[in-house]
């Protein structure tokens, strides 16, 4: 009997037996197995973070096998709606900062910043002669971080003009306007004009003395535009008068008043940004179609140089 009771005690309460109460696992065993499962899952997640391209989410976006081969990498770029705007392969030297200066990308980054800050400024601004300047004072002195927001937009606008000019200067120095990039050079010139118009129309919005006289001088220059201004060449022959020429169209009248402020607001916040964004899309698309970012001429060995064909 003693042996029998001892054997029962060992089988029921022994340390080496995991089962109790009719084959059920003990709480300690359940905790240990759960910890192991969590540890294994954590290890898999850490591994996925180290190689995100191997996850199901990444594969569902790219929709191609992400193998470490040039063909798979090219397919991953070409079949993705966000990545296909970039070429699958580029010249390594073409993206060197000592060649491109990075001015194109930085100009676009500043433009996105201006769109963001300008949208926030629209929450506090009314294009009215009665409250426009008052809104600027309220923004600078009462709105939390309002002065920072306005200065980011103001100095960002000046910086964008400088970057566009430096970008075009770099393109001119490296001869990137030549064949087959002539069309894209013209698009870039149009973007420069639109950038200057954005800066000019933004002058009047604070409705201060600087903006008033800047727009007065600028629109007085516009009336001397050939064909479109009543003081310009051939303007009188085409029937242009102070009440139907380009200056009258810009101001919505013959003086800088509330109509001019409203039109400057619409041009600055709606019309010109839409037009500039459309030309930016064309500009980026032409960079892709023209063979990517222009870079230095590829180095050729003497044995690779072919003699020109004689006709």
C-alpha positions as CSV (number, residue, x, y, z in Angstrom):
1,X,0.0,0.0,0.0
2,X,2.8,2.3,0.8
3,X,4.4,1.7,-2.6
4,X,1.1,2.2,-4.3
5,X,0.4,5.5,-2.5
6,X,4.0,6.6,-3.3
7,X,3.6,5.8,-6.9
8,X,0.3,7.7,-7.1
9,X,1.9,10.7,-5.4
10,X,4.8,10.7,-7.8
11,X,2.6,10.4,-10.9
12,X,0.2,13.1,-9.8
13,X,2.5,15.7,-8.3
14,X,6.0,14.9,-9.7
15,X,8.0,17.7,-11.2
16,X,8.6,15.8,-14.5
17,X,4.9,15.3,-15.3
18,X,3.3,18.3,-17.1
19,X,-0.3,17.1,-16.9
20,X,-2.8,17.4,-14.0
21,X,-6.5,17.1,-13.5
22,X,-7.3,14.6,-16.3
23,X,-4.6,15.6,-18.8
24,X,-4.9,19.4,-18.6
25,X,-1.7,21.6,-18.7
26,X,-0.6,23.4,-15.7
27,X,-0.6,27.2,-15.6
28,X,3.2,27.3,-15.5
29,X,3.4,25.2,-18.7
30,X,0.9,27.5,-20.4
31,X,2.8,30.6,-19.5
32,X,6.1,29.1,-20.7
33,X,4.6,28.0,-24.1
34,X,3.0,31.4,-24.5
35,X,6.3,33.2,-23.8
36,X,8.0,31.1,-26.4
37,X,5.3,31.8,-29.0
38,X,5.6,35.6,-28.3
39,X,9.4,35.4,-28.5
40,X,9.2,33.6,-31.8
41,X,6.7,36.2,-33.2
42,X,8.9,39.1,-32.0
43,X,11.9,37.5,-33.7
44,X,9.9,37.3,-37.0
45,X,8.8,40.9,-36.7
46,X,12.4,42.1,-36.0
47,X,13.6,40.1,-39.0
48,X,10.8,41.7,-41.1
49,X,11.9,45.2,-40.0
50,X,15.5,44.4,-41.1
51,X,14.2,43.3,-44.5
52,X,10.9,45.1,-45.2
53,X,11.0,44.1,-48.9
54,X,10.3,40.5,-47.8
55,X,7.0,41.3,-46.1
56,X,3.6,40.6,-47.6
57,X,2.8,44.4,-47.4
58,X,5.8,45.3,-49.5
59,X,5.2,42.5,-52.0
60,X,1.5,43.5,-52.3
61,X,2.6,47.1,-53.2
62,X,5.3,46.2,-55.7
63,X,3.5,43.2,-57.1
64,X,6.7,41.6,-58.3
65,X,9.2,39.1,-56.9
66,X,11.8,41.2,-55.1
67,X,14.8,39.1,-56.0
68,X,18.3,40.5,-55.8
69,X,18.6,40.8,-59.6
70,X,18.7,43.9,-61.9
71,X,15.6,42.7,-63.8
72,X,13.5,42.3,-60.6
73,X,14.6,45.7,-59.4
74,X,13.7,47.3,-62.7
75,X,10.3,45.6,-62.7
76,X,9.7,46.8,-59.1
77,X,10.2,50.4,-60.2
78,X,8.3,50.2,-63.5
79,X,5.2,48.4,-62.1
80,X,4.7,50.8,-59.1
81,X,2.5,53.9,-59.5
82,X,4.8,55.9,-57.3
83,X,8.2,54.6,-58.4
84,X,7.6,54.4,-62.1
85,X,8.1,58.2,-62.4
86,X,11.8,57.5,-61.8
87,X,14.0,55.7,-64.3
88,X,14.9,52.1,-63.5
89,X,18.6,53.0,-64.1
90,X,20.5,56.3,-64.0
91,X,24.0,57.5,-64.6
92,X,25.8,57.3,-61.2
93,X,27.6,60.5,-61.9
94,X,24.4,62.4,-62.8
95,X,23.2,62.5,-59.2
96,X,26.5,63.7,-57.7
97,X,26.0,66.9,-55.7
98,X,29.2,68.4,-57.1
99,X,27.5,68.2,-60.5
100,X,23.8,68.9,-60.0
101,X,24.0,70.9,-56.8
102,X,20.7,69.2,-55.9
103,X,18.9,72.5,-56.9
104,X,16.0,70.9,-58.7
105,X,15.0,68.6,-55.8
106,X,15.5,71.4,-53.2
107,X,13.4,73.8,-55.3
108,X,10.5,71.3,-55.3
109,X,10.9,70.7,-51.6
110,X,10.6,74.5,-50.9
111,X,7.6,74.6,-53.2
112,X,5.9,71.9,-51.1
113,X,6.7,73.8,-48.0
114,X,5.2,77.0,-49.4
115,X,2.0,75.1,-50.3
116,X,1.7,73.8,-46.8
117,X,2.5,77.0,-45.0
118,X,0.3,79.0,-47.4
119,X,-2.6,76.7,-46.8
120,X,-2.3,77.3,-43.1
121,X,-2.1,81.0,-43.6
122,X,-5.4,81.0,-45.5
123,X,-7.2,80.0,-42.3
124,X,-6.4,83.4,-40.8
125,X,-6.5,85.8,-43.8
126,X,-9.4,87.6,-45.6
127,X,-8.7,89.2,-49.0
128,X,-10.5,92.5,-48.0
129,X,-9.1,96.0,-47.8
130,X,-10.9,96.4,-44.4
131,X,-9.3,93.5,-42.6
132,X,-6.3,92.2,-44.6
133,X,-3.6,94.2,-42.8
134,X,-5.4,93.6,-39.5
135,X,-5.3,89.8,-40.2
136,X,-1.5,90.1,-40.6
137,X,-1.1,91.8,-37.3
138,X,-3.4,89.3,-35.6
139,X,-1.4,86.5,-37.2
140,X,2.0,87.9,-36.0
141,X,1.0,88.9,-32.4
142,X,-1.9,86.6,-31.3
143,X,-1.9,83.4,-33.3
144,X,0.5,80.8,-31.6
145,X,3.6,80.4,-33.8
146,X,1.9,82.7,-36.3
147,X,4.9,84.9,-36.8
148,X,7.0,81.8,-37.4
149,X,4.5,80.5,-39.9
150,X,4.4,83.8,-41.9
151,X,8.2,84.1,-41.9
152,X,8.6,80.5,-43.1
153,X,6.3,81.4,-46.0
154,X,7.9,84.7,-46.8
155,X,11.6,83.6,-46.6
156,X,10.7,80.3,-48.4
157,X,9.4,82.4,-51.3
158,X,12.6,84.3,-51.5
159,X,14.6,81.1,-51.3
160,X,12.6,79.5,-54.0
161,X,13.4,82.3,-56.4
162,X,17.1,82.0,-55.6
163,X,17.0,78.2,-56.0
164,X,15.2,78.3,-59.4
165,X,17.8,80.8,-60.7
166,X,20.7,78.7,-59.4
167,X,19.1,75.6,-60.9
168,X,18.9,77.2,-64.3
169,X,22.4,78.6,-63.9
170,X,23.7,75.0,-63.3
171,X,21.7,73.7,-66.3
172,X,23.3,76.4,-68.5
173,X,26.8,75.8,-67.2
174,X,26.6,72.0,-67.9
175,X,24.9,72.4,-71.3
176,X,21.9,70.5,-70.1
177,X,19.6,72.7,-72.3
178,X,21.0,71.2,-75.5
179,X,19.5,68.4,-77.6
180,X,17.4,66.5,-76.7
181,X,16.4,68.7,-73.7
182,X,15.4,71.9,-75.5
183,X,11.7,71.5,-74.8
184,X,12.4,70.9,-71.1
185,X,14.5,74.1,-71.0
186,X,11.5,76.1,-72.3
187,X,9.3,74.5,-69.6
188,X,11.9,75.5,-67.0
189,X,11.8,79.1,-68.3
190,X,8.0,79.1,-68.0
191,X,8.4,77.8,-64.4
192,X,10.8,80.7,-63.6
193,X,8.3,83.2,-64.8
194,X,5.5,81.5,-62.8
195,X,7.8,81.6,-59.7
196,X,8.4,85.3,-60.1
197,X,4.6,85.9,-60.6
198,X,3.9,84.0,-57.4
199,X,6.3,86.2,-55.5
200,X,4.9,89.3,-57.1
201,X,1.3,88.5,-56.4
202,X,2.1,87.7,-52.8
203,X,3.5,91.2,-52.3
204,X,0.0,92.8,-52.2
205,X,-1.7,90.4,-49.9
206,X,-0.4,92.0,-46.6
207,X,-1.9,95.2,-47.9
208,X,0.9,97.3,-46.5
209,X,2.9,100.2,-48.1
210,X,5.5,97.9,-49.5
211,X,2.9,95.7,-51.3
212,X,0.9,98.7,-52.5
213,X,3.7,100.5,-54.2
214,X,5.3,97.3,-55.5
215,X,2.1,96.4,-57.3
216,X,1.7,100.0,-58.5
217,X,5.1,100.0,-60.1
218,X,4.7,96.5,-61.5
219,X,1.3,97.2,-63.1
220,X,2.5,100.5,-64.5
221,X,5.2,98.6,-66.2
222,X,2.6,96.1,-67.5
223,X,0.8,98.9,-69.4
224,X,3.9,99.2,-71.6
225,X,3.7,95.5,-72.7
226,X,3.8,95.1,-76.5
227,X,0.4,94.5,-78.0
228,X,-1.3,94.2,-74.6
229,X,-0.7,97.5,-73.0
230,X,-2.1,100.9,-74.1
231,X,1.4,102.5,-73.8
232,X,3.2,99.5,-75.5
233,X,4.2,99.0,-79.1
234,X,1.2,98.4,-81.4
235,X,-1.1,98.6,-78.4
236,X,-2.9,101.7,-79.7
237,X,-3.4,100.2,-83.1
238,X,-5.1,97.2,-81.5
239,X,-7.5,99.4,-79.6
240,X,-6.0,99.2,-76.2
241,X,-7.0,101.8,-73.7
242,X,-6.4,102.3,-69.9
243,X,-9.8,100.6,-69.4
244,X,-9.2,97.4,-71.4
245,X,-5.5,96.6,-71.5
246,X,-3.5,94.1,-69.4
247,X,-3.0,96.5,-66.5
248,X,-6.8,96.9,-66.2
249,X,-7.1,93.1,-66.3
250,X,-4.6,92.6,-63.5
251,X,-6.0,95.2,-61.2
252,X,-9.7,94.7,-62.0
253,X,-9.9,98.5,-62.4
254,X,-7.7,101.5,-63.0
255,X,-6.2,101.8,-59.4
256,X,-4.8,99.4,-56.8
257,X,-7.9,98.9,-54.6
258,X,-10.0,96.0,-53.3
259,X,-10.5,94.5,-56.7
260,X,-6.7,94.3,-57.1
261,X,-6.3,92.6,-53.7
262,X,-9.0,90.0,-54.5
263,X,-7.4,89.2,-57.9
264,X,-3.9,89.0,-56.4
265,X,-5.3,86.6,-53.8
266,X,-6.9,84.3,-56.5
267,X,-3.9,84.4,-58.7
268,X,-1.5,83.7,-55.8
269,X,-3.5,81.0,-54.0
270,X,-5.4,79.2,-56.8
271,X,-4.6,79.9,-60.4
272,X,-0.8,80.2,-60.5
273,X,-0.1,77.2,-58.2
274,X,-2.4,75.0,-60.3
275,X,-0.6,76.1,-63.5
276,X,2.8,75.8,-62.0
277,X,2.0,72.3,-60.7
278,X,0.9,71.2,-64.1
279,X,4.2,72.5,-65.7
280,X,6.2,70.7,-62.9
281,X,4.6,67.4,-63.8
282,X,5.6,68.0,-67.5
283,X,9.1,69.1,-66.4
284,X,9.6,65.9,-64.3
285,X,8.1,63.7,-67.0
286,X,10.5,65.2,-69.6
287,X,13.5,64.6,-67.4
288,X,12.5,60.9,-67.4
289,X,11.8,60.8,-71.1
290,X,15.1,62.6,-72.0
291,X,17.2,59.9,-70.3
292,X,17.1,61.0,-66.7
293,X,19.2,63.8,-65.0
294,X,21.8,65.1,-67.4
295,X,25.3,64.0,-66.2
296,X,28.9,64.1,-67.4
297,X,29.8,62.4,-70.6
298,X,30.6,58.7,-70.0
299,X,34.3,57.9,-69.9
300,X,35.4,55.9,-73.0
301,X,38.5,53.9,-73.5
302,X,40.7,54.6,-76.5
303,X,39.8,51.2,-77.9
304,X,36.0,52.0,-77.7
305,X,36.2,55.2,-79.7
306,X,34.9,54.5,-83.2
307,X,36.0,56.3,-86.3
308,X,33.3,58.5,-87.9
309,X,31.8,57.0,-91.0
310,X,32.9,58.6,-94.2
311,X,30.1,59.3,-96.7
